Amino acid sequence: MSISDATTAVSDELAARDDMIVCTGVDKWYGDFQALKGVTATIKEQEVVVVLGPSGSGKSTWIRCVNRLEQHQGGTIVVDGVELTNDVRNIEKIRSEVGMVFQQFNLFPHLTVLDNITLAPKWVKKQPKDVAEENARKLLDRVGIPEQADKYPGQLSGGQQQRVAIARSLAMEPRVMLFDEPTSALDPEMIKEVLDVMKELAQQGMTMVVVTHEMGFAREVADRIIFMEAGEIVEVGTPEHFFTNPTEDRTKLFLSQIL
Amino acid sequence: MAAVENFVVNTDEGLLPQADALPPELPSLPPGEWMKKNLFSSPFSTILTFVFGAMALAAINVLVDFIFSDERNWTAPATNLRLLMTQAYPADQYIRVWVSVGLVAVLTGLSTGLWNAGDALSMKRISMWFMTGGSFVALVALLAPFDSGRRTTWLILAAVVVGIGLAIWFGLGERRRSIFVRSIYVVFGVLGAIIGSLWVVKYGNYALADGELVADPDALVAPTTRIPWTILLAILVGTYFIGRGLAGKVAALLKAIVMGAWLLAPFIIVWVILRDPDLDWDHVISTDIPMALAFGFGGGLILYALTKPGLGEIGKIVAGVLLAVAAFNWVAAFFGWYPMLQKARLSFLFLAIFALAAANFAGDRRTRLQLVWGWLGFMAVVHYMATMANTASTLEIQGDFFLGGLSLTLFIAVLTLMLSFPLGVLLALGRTSRMPIFRVLSTVYIETIRGVPLITILFFFSVIIPIFLPSGMGLSETAAIVIGYTLFSAAYLAENVRGGLQAVRRGQFEAADALGLTGSQRTGFIVLPQALRVSIPPLVGQAIATYKETSLVSIVGGFDLTRIADKVISAQTDFLGVKMENLLIISFIYWVGAFSMSKYSQKLERRLGVGER
């Protein structure tokens, strides 16, 4: 491990905040292939962390481990004080606090936009129908598509679908939002509308972990950038440090290839 | 119910396209060019055109020769239509049959109206149908073994039909493409023409009255046929417009009621309307009603308690205990340890199932009461039906069962489909489950059943199973057949649903998980609705097969449509040995049912496609 404690680069102000996600030595294998090699990182409350790295570097695998879509085989993951174990109740508790937005949106095609958003609040949070629908309409307003409530996902553009997906996650009032390459499947002209929603979310103090290839977003919004390669965290730092003065050779190589 | 509602996508908008939005018509090729392009484009296709054209003509020729041959005895099926429909159902109670058909007509009319079913047909298409239909009549007239007088009559008929088509085509000119008719009106028109002709055209009056053959070829059909059908058509059209009128207003609630009525209709029709239970009111008041109330309100209280928020493990334990009691009741029934009304056993089982679902309704008072109301309504239906089914019928009928002919065919088909659907879905879920015990059991069951011919299973259930049942647990032959057929059909259905389950993308599971849905919520709200939608074509294919293969019942002793056509009519003294005519007629009856199902499934697929990509 080149970096034993990934939080070394955190400013004093950030360090003083509560821990939201604490990963310690997380290992993950797919068959014989080790996808994560002792990933250790702490994400603070209200922090926006962007995870960068070449494809296959384990970025997505890592954040999918955080809400147990993938099961890690070594190390510990603690979310908001609850450790992820095989205990179903812990998994349910963590999933209800962690929202996730996928590359392929994964909206439910057989439900209207409104039903997509209200399904989980109604059945998981047991919200009454009218309350859930009122919230959903507010959220659609917030992501800028209040007029699409009664349409089906297939009738929306990719950017609109991704914004619905964000609204769907927000409806569960999560404490953390995970974004797994949220703009990678979008046409260029739609990327901005999704990033704008994410920026606004960041400004409102949501804790966010974002896997993305959008360097502009990383530079502008991130509190910290984590650079991963081959299943390891290679370098951690502020955007300024990361883009102007990276210390690791592998980071320099990566930046020279994409900038 | 949520899962069912998802299948209903309203298509109110865009049914009748605006005339000015039409693209210009592509210039049609002159007939010579068209034939060259479509029939004779290469030497090989020319050969194919001639070979298959000749084969088609030959086939039509054979069929027409057969139908119109002087040797045919069409009096046999005409006289025995009632036998083919309902076998020996008592004539003085026949109003019950008409009421049953009437109930179906009401539901059909209301549904088509409420859901605004049907497409828009352009006058161009209707005109082409007339021309094609008329040409076919002309073809039949030329091929059939008619004398010249009859041939001329048929050719005039053909000319009139083609003439109507041409009149529409040229009379409307360009507007034929922009004037649309609801397809449902076309259906009403065709039905109206057929039923109206009963009052005008002398199809002949045939009947077997007290063993005496009444055959009057120069008469209108009997009033006992034409009057009910006319009333039925009026009901169908009337309820359609009532449904249309109500569509905008209280649509959601009405649609739910109509869907519920469709589910209940087969049971009400068979056990209440047709069977006419001879209710013993003393028993009803002393036992049936108190028991229904006890289960309804006792169960309601338990369920209300179980939906208390934050109950956690205790709720699961109580539900588990209830399930164990319910299961034990059935075991005890099998061994005859203690007597108990079947109704009570069923109620216990349903209470356990509701209790298992109770955790999903934990929340405020209103959510909790939803489950309790659902339970009360469900218990009312179960106890009403169970009481009716358990009461002896007033009908005096020889034999095992009071239905026969088409009514028995439909009874077995509908009941089998309704019972095997939930079973098949459960088996499919079991086979794809992560729990080994379910997976192995489902797989073994499905593979075993699929390896055995249906006829073997039917023999097994109608002959062998009753022998091994403990004394006192009688099983009527029809019940045995339905059970065997259901178990068979469920295995195939499970495989179709499994195909659908595998088509649901991984991302859907992940999204449901990430939102914190439980496994059963994920299956019920996300996975199954999508899987069933994908499975519609194979499921309808199987429904059609199930409907047609009820004819195997005739081999194991059921008096279904096939048995009556094949064995019963040909044994009547007036029609000894007459078989082919009956078989052709029932083929047509089977075909009408199967073709309607196929058409309906195509509509369903298109309609459900609305929300997708």
Chai-1 contact restraints between the chains, C-beta under 6 A:
chainA,res_idxA,chainB,res_idxB,connection_type,confidence,min_distance_angstrom,max_distance_angstrom,comment,restraint_id
A,N67,B,A514,contact,1.0,0.0,6.0,A-B,restraint_1
A,L69,B,E510,contact,1.0,0.0,6.0,A-B,restraint_2
A,E92,B,G516,contact,1.0,0.0,6.0,A-B,restraint_3
A,R95,B,G516,contact,1.0,0.0,6.0,A-B,restraint_4
A,S96,B,G516,contact,1.0,0.0,6.0,A-B,restraint_5
A,M100,B,A514,contact,1.0,0.0,6.0,A-B,restraint_6
A,Q104,B,G507,contact,1.0,0.0,6.0,A-B,restraint_7
A,N106,B,G507,contact,1.0,0.0,6.0,A-B,restraint_8
A,N106,B,A511,contact,1.0,0.0,6.0,A-B,restraint_9
A,F108,B,I526,contact,1.0,0.0,6.0,A-B,restraint_10
A,P109,B,G611,contact,1.0,0.0,6.0,A-B,restraint_11
A,P109,B,E612,contact,1.0,0.0,6.0,A-B,restraint_12
A,H110,B,N6,contact,1.0,0.0,6.0,A-B,restraint_13
A,H110,B,P529,contact,1.0,0.0,6.0,A-B,restraint_14
A,H110,B,Q530,contact,1.0,0.0,6.0,A-B,restraint_15
A,H110,B,G611,contact,1.0,0.0,6.0,A-B,restraint_16
A,A120,B,L515,contact,1.0,0.0,6.0,A-B,restraint_17
A,W123,B,Q521,contact,1.0,0.0,6.0,A-B,restraint_18
A,V124,B,G516,contact,1.0,0.0,6.0,A-B,restraint_19
A,K126,B,G363,contact,1.0,0.0,6.0,A-B,restraint_20
A,Y152,B,G611,contact,1.0,0.0,6.0,A-B,restraint_21
A,G154,B,G611,contact,1.0,0.0,6.0,A-B,restraint_22
A,G154,B,E612,contact,1.0,0.0,6.0,A-B,restraint_23
A,G154,B,R613,contact,1.0,0.0,6.0,A-B,restraint_24
